């Protein structure tokens, strides 16, 4: 399924009462538009929360190919690798947004405008002024990211029309800068801006579990012995990642992840895969097995945990790894 997502975040002050909004339309005719109040914070924090909430709803709607716009130029430049995230408080949000973007088969991210955003800005403003959640959505917004330390320093990159931060005299620390030259009032250099992607350190937790199942299959149309009935002991290894820990310091319980995986694999264990859906219509190759397991496991995970890869071992020396990666849109 294809979809178009517009997001925006606003702050009635810097920091101040903040709202997030998104508008999602799919090629199947379904649509969602919602806004939420997230407390007092900056526009940058609101913008990141808005795109995270929108992406979570797009995933919940079953969208696999997504066009995304955000009205925050800084966010777009950061998530596309053109600008660095200099505010330490934004880095966990940046990591979460990048992880979510990577869960779609194809995705593009561009700068949007309030007059062509499907009502995302209006929803954010309505939610902020009324201090509640409005509209229709599939996933409720999370306020875990709206922490006090995220409101103390406005981001050092351009804030967008009508939301420029005035650090001087505001009682808040000045924006972080790369070096003294960036804080100078001298005319900007005529040298072209470097678009080299820089890596930012973030706290990312990843856990991996492994299970196995025994089954028989026959590969239709295969030009060799694998076209005949034969069996395997398949080992399946899955990895999930995230930036948020729960109250006791756990990303996702190892036992719960193993249970999730075991539930999926039980349908194949000691079975003839050619008679088990969806392999009654497609070949049960390692490639197809990994993709189907990925999709079924992805549906079971909570919002803050993201599936990074599924590996299927057909033998101790033969492994197939499946991942969904973000493809950058090169349209001008």
The 8 nearest C-alpha neighbors of each residue, nearest first, counted from 0:
[[1, 62, 63, 64, 61, 26, 2, 25],
 [2, 0, 64, 26, 62, 25, 65, 63],
 [1, 3, 25, 65, 24, 62, 26, 64],
 [2, 4, 66, 24, 23, 65, 67, 25],
 [3, 5, 23, 67, 22, 66, 68, 2],
 [6, 4, 68, 22, 116, 21, 67, 69],
 [7, 5, 21, 69, 50, 119, 49, 20],
 [6, 8, 20, 120, 46, 70, 69, 119],
 [7, 9, 46, 19, 45, 49, 18, 42],
 [10, 8, 42, 18, 17, 45, 123, 19],
 [9, 11, 17, 42, 12, 15, 16, 41],
 [12, 10, 15, 16, 17, 9, 13, 14],
 [11, 13, 15, 14, 10, 16, 41, 17],
 [14, 12, 41, 15, 10, 164, 11, 42],
 [13, 15, 41, 40, 12, 150, 39, 10],
 [14, 16, 12, 39, 11, 13, 10, 40],
 [17, 15, 39, 11, 38, 10, 127, 40],
 [18, 16, 10, 127, 39, 9, 38, 37],
 [17, 19, 127, 36, 123, 9, 35, 126],
 [20, 18, 8, 123, 49, 35, 34, 45],
 [19, 21, 34, 123, 119, 122, 7, 33],
 [22, 20, 6, 119, 5, 53, 32, 33],
 [21, 23, 32, 5, 119, 117, 4, 31],
 [24, 22, 4, 31, 30, 3, 32, 5],
 [23, 25, 30, 3, 2, 29, 4, 31],
 [26, 24, 2, 27, 29, 28, 1, 30],
 [25, 27, 28, 1, 2, 0, 24, 29],
 [28, 26, 25, 29, 0, 1, 24, 2],
 [27, 29, 26, 25, 30, 24, 2, 31],
 [30, 28, 25, 27, 24, 31, 26, 23],
 [29, 31, 24, 23, 25, 28, 32, 22],
 [30, 32, 23, 135, 136, 22, 24, 33],
 [33, 31, 22, 135, 134, 21, 23, 136],
 [34, 32, 134, 135, 133, 20, 21, 122],
 [33, 35, 20, 122, 123, 133, 126, 19],
 [34, 36, 132, 126, 19, 18, 131, 133],
 [35, 37, 18, 127, 130, 126, 131, 38],
 [38, 36, 17, 18, 142, 35, 145, 39],
 [37, 39, 16, 17, 36, 40, 145, 18],
 [40, 38, 16, 15, 17, 14, 37, 41],
 [39, 41, 14, 150, 15, 17, 38, 16],
 [42, 40, 14, 13, 44, 43, 150, 10],
 [41, 43, 10, 45, 9, 44, 46, 8],
 [44, 42, 46, 45, 41, 47, 154, 158],
 [43, 45, 47, 41, 46, 42, 48, 40],
 [44, 46, 8, 42, 48, 43, 47, 19],
 [47, 45, 8, 49, 43, 44, 48, 7],
 [48, 46, 44, 49, 50, 45, 51, 92],
 [47, 49, 45, 51, 46, 50, 52, 44],
 [50, 48, 19, 46, 52, 47, 51, 20],
 [49, 51, 53, 47, 52, 6, 48, 54],
 [52, 50, 48, 54, 53, 49, 96, 55],
 [53, 51, 55, 49, 50, 54, 140, 48],
 [52, 54, 50, 56, 51, 55, 21, 49],
 [55, 53, 57, 51, 56, 52, 50, 58],
 [56, 54, 52, 58, 53, 57, 51, 59],
 [55, 57, 59, 53, 58, 54, 138, 137],
 [56, 58, 54, 60, 59, 55, 62, 53],
 [59, 57, 55, 61, 56, 60, 62, 54],
 [58, 60, 56, 61, 57, 55, 137, 138],
 [61, 59, 57, 58, 62, 56, 137, 25],
 [60, 62, 58, 59, 63, 57, 0, 56],
 [61, 63, 0, 57, 1, 58, 60, 64],
 [62, 64, 103, 104, 0, 1, 65, 61],
 [65, 63, 1, 105, 104, 106, 62, 103],
 [64, 66, 106, 2, 3, 1, 67, 105],
 [65, 67, 3, 107, 106, 4, 108, 2],
 [68, 66, 4, 108, 5, 107, 3, 65],
 [69, 67, 109, 5, 111, 110, 108, 6],
 [70, 68, 6, 111, 110, 71, 7, 5],
 [69, 71, 111, 112, 7, 110, 72, 113],
 [72, 70, 69, 74, 73, 159, 46, 75],
 [71, 73, 75, 74, 110, 159, 76, 70],
 [74, 72, 76, 75, 71, 157, 156, 77],
 [73, 75, 77, 71, 72, 76, 78, 47],
 [74, 76, 72, 78, 77, 73, 79, 110],
 [77, 75, 81, 73, 82, 79, 74, 78],
 [78, 76, 82, 74, 80, 75, 79, 83],
 [77, 79, 75, 80, 76, 74, 97, 93],
 [80, 78, 76, 77, 81, 75, 108, 82],
 [79, 81, 196, 77, 78, 82, 76, 197],
 [80, 82, 194, 76, 79, 77, 196, 195],
 [83, 81, 77, 76, 80, 84, 194, 73],
 [82, 84, 77, 85, 197, 81, 80, 199],
 [85, 83, 86, 77, 90, 82, 89, 199],
 [84, 86, 83, 87, 175, 155, 154, 176],
 [85, 87, 88, 154, 89, 84, 175, 90],
 [86, 88, 90, 89, 85, 84, 91, 149],
 [87, 89, 149, 86, 90, 148, 91, 152],
 [90, 88, 92, 87, 86, 91, 93, 44],
 [89, 91, 93, 92, 87, 88, 94, 201],
 [92, 90, 94, 93, 89, 95, 201, 242],
 [93, 91, 95, 89, 90, 94, 96, 47],
 [92, 94, 90, 96, 91, 95, 89, 97],
 [95, 93, 91, 97, 92, 96, 98, 90],
 [94, 96, 92, 98, 93, 97, 91, 99],
 [95, 97, 99, 93, 98, 94, 51, 92],
 [98, 96, 100, 94, 99, 95, 93, 101],
 [97, 99, 95, 101, 96, 100, 94, 102],
 [98, 100, 96, 101, 102, 97, 95, 54],
 [101, 99, 97, 102, 98, 103, 96, 325],
 [100, 102, 325, 324, 98, 99, 103, 97],
 [101, 103, 99, 100, 323, 324, 104, 98],
 [104, 102, 63, 105, 101, 100, 106, 64],
 [103, 105, 63, 64, 323, 324, 325, 102],
 [106, 104, 64, 326, 103, 325, 65, 63],
 [105, 107, 65, 66, 64, 326, 325, 103],
 [106, 108, 66, 328, 67, 327, 65, 109],
 [109, 107, 67, 68, 66, 106, 75, 110],
 [110, 108, 68, 111, 67, 75, 107, 69],
 [111, 109, 69, 68, 70, 72, 75, 112],
 [112, 110, 70, 68, 69, 109, 116, 113],
 [111, 113, 70, 114, 115, 116, 110, 69],
 [114, 112, 116, 115, 120, 70, 111, 119],
 [113, 115, 112, 116, 117, 118, 111, 120],
 [116, 114, 113, 112, 117, 111, 118, 5],
 [117, 115, 5, 113, 118, 119, 114, 112],
 [116, 118, 22, 119, 115, 5, 32, 114],
 [117, 119, 121, 116, 120, 122, 22, 32],
 [118, 120, 21, 20, 122, 22, 121, 6],
 [121, 119, 123, 122, 7, 118, 113, 20],
 [120, 122, 118, 124, 123, 119, 125, 20],
 [121, 123, 34, 125, 119, 20, 120, 124],
 [124, 122, 20, 19, 18, 34, 120, 126],
 [123, 125, 127, 121, 126, 122, 18, 128],
 [124, 126, 122, 128, 123, 127, 121, 129],
 [125, 127, 35, 36, 123, 129, 131, 34],
 [128, 126, 18, 36, 130, 124, 17, 125],
 [127, 129, 125, 126, 130, 124, 16, 18],
 [128, 130, 126, 127, 131, 125, 36, 132],
 [131, 129, 127, 36, 126, 128, 132, 35],
 [130, 132, 36, 126, 129, 35, 133, 127],
 [133, 131, 35, 34, 126, 36, 134, 130],
 [134, 132, 34, 33, 126, 35, 131, 135],
 [133, 135, 33, 32, 34, 136, 132, 122],
 [136, 134, 33, 31, 32, 133, 137, 34],
 [135, 137, 31, 138, 33, 32, 134, 56],
 [138, 136, 56, 59, 139, 135, 60, 31],
 [139, 137, 56, 136, 140, 55, 59, 52],
 [138, 140, 141, 137, 136, 52, 56, 132],
 [141, 139, 52, 138, 142, 35, 48, 132],
 [142, 140, 143, 139, 144, 52, 37, 48],
 [141, 143, 145, 144, 37, 140, 146, 38],
 [142, 144, 141, 145, 146, 243, 140, 37],
 [143, 145, 142, 146, 92, 141, 48, 149],
 [146, 144, 142, 143, 149, 37, 147, 40],
 [145, 147, 144, 149, 148, 143, 150, 142],
 [148, 146, 149, 150, 145, 151, 40, 39],
 [149, 147, 150, 151, 146, 88, 152, 145],
 [148, 150, 88, 147, 146, 151, 145, 152],
 [151, 149, 40, 148, 147, 41, 152, 14],
 [150, 152, 148, 149, 171, 153, 147, 172],
 [153, 151, 172, 150, 154, 171, 174, 149],
 [154, 152, 174, 155, 41, 151, 164, 150],
 [153, 155, 86, 156, 174, 152, 43, 85],
 [156, 154, 174, 175, 153, 176, 85, 157],
 [155, 157, 154, 73, 158, 174, 85, 84],
 [156, 158, 159, 73, 155, 163, 72, 154],
 [159, 157, 163, 162, 156, 73, 71, 164],
 [158, 160, 162, 157, 71, 72, 161, 163],
 [161, 159, 162, 163, 158, 71, 157, 70],
 [160, 162, 163, 159, 158, 164, 9, 10],
 [163, 161, 160, 158, 159, 164, 42, 10],
 [164, 162, 158, 161, 159, 165, 160, 157],
 [163, 165, 166, 162, 13, 153, 158, 157],
 [166, 164, 167, 169, 163, 168, 13, 173],
 [165, 167, 173, 169, 164, 171, 168, 172],
 [168, 166, 169, 165, 173, 170, 171, 172],
 [167, 169, 170, 166, 165, 171, 172, 173],
 [170, 168, 166, 171, 167, 165, 172, 13],
 [169, 171, 168, 172, 166, 167, 173, 151],
 [172, 170, 169, 166, 151, 173, 152, 168],
 [173, 171, 152, 166, 174, 170, 151, 153],
 [172, 174, 166, 175, 171, 167, 152, 153],
 [175, 173, 155, 153, 154, 176, 172, 152],
 [174, 176, 155, 85, 173, 86, 177, 154],
 [177, 175, 178, 181, 174, 155, 182, 179],
 [176, 178, 181, 175, 179, 85, 180, 182],
 [179, 177, 180, 176, 181, 182, 175, 183],
 [178, 180, 182, 181, 183, 177, 176, 184],
 [179, 181, 183, 178, 182, 177, 185, 184],
 [180, 182, 179, 183, 178, 176, 177, 184],
 [183, 181, 179, 180, 184, 176, 178, 177],
 [182, 184, 180, 185, 181, 179, 186, 187],
 [185, 183, 186, 182, 181, 187, 180, 179],
 [186, 184, 183, 187, 180, 188, 182, 181],
 [185, 187, 188, 184, 183, 189, 181, 180],
 [188, 186, 185, 189, 184, 190, 181, 183],
 [187, 189, 190, 186, 191, 185, 192, 180],
 [188, 190, 191, 187, 192, 186, 185, 193],
 [191, 189, 188, 192, 187, 193, 186, 194],
 [192, 190, 193, 189, 188, 194, 187, 195],
 [193, 191, 194, 190, 189, 81, 188, 195],
 [192, 194, 195, 191, 81, 196, 190, 82],
 [193, 195, 81, 196, 192, 80, 82, 197],
 [194, 196, 193, 197, 81, 80, 82, 192],
 [197, 195, 80, 194, 81, 198, 82, 83],
 [196, 198, 195, 199, 83, 80, 82, 81],
 [197, 199, 200, 196, 83, 80, 201, 84],
 [198, 200, 201, 197, 84, 83, 90, 85],
 [201, 199, 198, 202, 90, 203, 94, 91],
 [202, 200, 203, 199, 90, 91, 94, 242],
 [201, 203, 242, 204, 200, 91, 94, 241],
 [204, 202, 242, 241, 201, 205, 240, 94],
 [203, 205, 240, 241, 242, 202, 206, 250],
 [206, 204, 240, 239, 203, 238, 241, 207],
 [205, 207, 238, 239, 240, 204, 208, 253],
 [206, 208, 238, 237, 239, 236, 205, 209],
 [209, 207, 237, 236, 257, 238, 210, 206],
 [208, 210, 236, 235, 237, 207, 234, 211],
 [211, 209, 235, 234, 236, 208, 261, 212],
 [212, 210, 234, 233, 235, 232, 213, 209],
 [211, 213, 268, 233, 232, 264, 214, 234],
 [214, 212, 232, 268, 269, 231, 233, 211],
 [213, 215, 269, 270, 230, 268, 231, 271],
 [214, 216, 230, 271, 229, 272, 270, 231],
 [217, 215, 272, 228, 271, 229, 273, 230],
 [216, 218, 228, 226, 227, 225, 219, 229],
 [219, 217, 226, 221, 282, 225, 220, 216],
 [218, 220, 221, 226, 217, 282, 227, 225],
 [219, 221, 222, 218, 226, 223, 282, 217],
 [220, 222, 226, 219, 218, 223, 225, 224],
 [223, 221, 220, 226, 224, 225, 219, 218],
 [224, 222, 225, 221, 226, 227, 220, 218],
 [223, 225, 226, 227, 222, 221, 228, 229],
 [226, 224, 227, 223, 218, 217, 221, 229],
 [225, 227, 218, 217, 221, 224, 219, 223],
 [228, 226, 217, 225, 224, 229, 218, 216],
 [227, 229, 217, 216, 226, 215, 230, 225],
 [230, 228, 215, 216, 227, 217, 225, 231],
 [229, 231, 215, 214, 216, 232, 228, 213],
 [232, 230, 233, 213, 214, 215, 313, 229],
 [231, 233, 213, 212, 234, 214, 211, 313],
 [232, 234, 313, 211, 212, 312, 231, 213],
 [235, 233, 211, 312, 210, 311, 232, 236],
 [234, 236, 311, 210, 209, 211, 310, 312],
 [235, 237, 209, 310, 208, 309, 311, 210],
 [238, 236, 309, 207, 208, 308, 310, 209],
 [237, 239, 207, 308, 206, 307, 306, 309],
 [240, 238, 306, 307, 305, 205, 206, 304],
 [241, 239, 205, 305, 204, 304, 306, 206],
 [240, 242, 304, 204, 203, 243, 305, 303],
 [241, 243, 203, 204, 202, 95, 91, 244],
 [244, 242, 241, 250, 245, 303, 204, 304],
 [245, 243, 250, 249, 248, 246, 242, 247],
 [244, 246, 248, 249, 247, 250, 243, 251],
 [247, 245, 248, 244, 249, 250, 243, 143],
 [248, 246, 245, 249, 244, 250, 251, 252],
 [247, 249, 244, 245, 246, 250, 243, 251],
 [250, 248, 244, 245, 251, 247, 252, 246],
 [249, 251, 244, 245, 243, 241, 248, 252],
 [252, 250, 249, 253, 256, 255, 304, 244],
 [251, 253, 255, 254, 256, 249, 250, 257],
 [254, 252, 256, 255, 257, 251, 208, 206],
 [253, 255, 257, 252, 256, 258, 259, 251],
 [256, 254, 258, 252, 257, 253, 259, 251],
 [255, 257, 259, 253, 258, 254, 260, 252],
 [258, 256, 254, 260, 259, 255, 261, 253],
 [257, 259, 261, 255, 256, 260, 254, 262],
 [260, 258, 256, 262, 257, 261, 255, 263],
 [259, 261, 257, 263, 262, 258, 256, 264],
 [262, 260, 258, 264, 263, 259, 265, 257],
 [261, 263, 259, 265, 260, 264, 258, 266],
 [264, 262, 260, 261, 265, 266, 259, 292],
 [263, 265, 261, 266, 267, 262, 268, 260],
 [264, 266, 268, 267, 262, 263, 261, 212],
 [265, 267, 264, 268, 263, 262, 270, 275],
 [268, 266, 265, 264, 270, 269, 214, 272],
 [267, 269, 212, 265, 213, 270, 214, 266],
 [270, 268, 214, 213, 267, 271, 212, 215],
 [271, 269, 214, 267, 268, 272, 215, 213],
 [270, 272, 215, 273, 216, 274, 214, 275],
 [271, 273, 275, 274, 216, 270, 278, 215],
 [274, 272, 279, 278, 271, 275, 216, 217],
 [273, 275, 279, 272, 271, 276, 278, 270],
 [274, 276, 272, 278, 279, 273, 277, 271],
 [277, 275, 278, 279, 274, 280, 272, 273],
 [276, 278, 279, 280, 275, 281, 291, 274],
 [279, 277, 281, 276, 280, 273, 275, 283],
 [278, 280, 273, 274, 276, 277, 275, 281],
 [281, 279, 278, 277, 282, 276, 273, 274],
 [282, 280, 278, 279, 283, 277, 287, 273],
 [281, 283, 284, 278, 218, 219, 280, 287],
 [282, 284, 278, 287, 288, 281, 285, 272],
 [285, 283, 286, 287, 282, 288, 218, 289],
 [284, 286, 288, 287, 289, 311, 319, 283],
 [287, 285, 284, 289, 288, 290, 319, 321],
 [288, 286, 290, 284, 289, 285, 283, 291],
 [287, 289, 285, 291, 286, 290, 283, 284],
 [288, 290, 292, 286, 287, 291, 309, 321],
 [291, 289, 293, 287, 292, 288, 294, 286],
 [290, 292, 294, 288, 293, 289, 287, 295],
 [291, 293, 295, 289, 290, 294, 296, 288],
 [294, 292, 290, 296, 291, 295, 297, 309],
 [295, 293, 297, 291, 292, 296, 290, 298],
 [296, 294, 292, 298, 297, 293, 291, 299],
 [295, 297, 299, 293, 298, 294, 292, 260],
 [296, 298, 294, 299, 295, 300, 293, 306],
 [297, 299, 296, 295, 300, 294, 301, 59],
 [300, 298, 296, 297, 301, 295, 259, 294],
 [299, 301, 297, 298, 304, 302, 296, 305],
 [302, 300, 304, 303, 299, 305, 298, 297],
 [301, 303, 304, 300, 55, 305, 138, 59],
 [302, 304, 301, 241, 305, 243, 242, 300],
 [305, 303, 241, 302, 301, 240, 300, 239],
 [306, 304, 240, 239, 241, 307, 303, 98],
 [305, 307, 239, 308, 297, 238, 240, 304],
 [306, 308, 239, 238, 305, 322, 240, 309],
 [309, 307, 322, 238, 321, 237, 306, 310],
 [308, 310, 237, 321, 236, 289, 320, 293],
 [311, 309, 320, 236, 319, 235, 321, 237],
 [310, 312, 235, 319, 318, 234, 289, 285],
 [311, 313, 318, 234, 314, 233, 317, 235],
 [314, 312, 233, 317, 311, 318, 231, 234],
 [313, 315, 317, 312, 316, 233, 318, 232],
 [314, 316, 317, 312, 313, 318, 234, 233],
 [315, 317, 314, 318, 312, 313, 319, 311],
 [318, 316, 314, 313, 312, 315, 319, 311],
 [317, 319, 312, 311, 313, 320, 310, 316],
 [318, 320, 311, 310, 285, 312, 286, 321],
 [321, 319, 310, 309, 311, 318, 322, 308],
 [322, 320, 309, 308, 289, 310, 290, 319],
 [323, 321, 308, 324, 307, 309, 320, 290],
 [324, 322, 102, 104, 103, 101, 325, 321],
 [325, 323, 101, 322, 326, 104, 102, 103],
 [324, 326, 101, 105, 106, 327, 100, 103],
 [327, 325, 105, 106, 324, 328, 107, 104],
 [326, 328, 107, 329, 325, 106, 105, 108],
 [327, 329, 107, 330, 326, 106, 108, 105],
 [330, 328, 327, 331, 107, 326, 108, 109],
 [329, 331, 328, 327, 107, 109, 108, 66],
 [330, 329, 328, 109, 107, 327, 108, 110]]
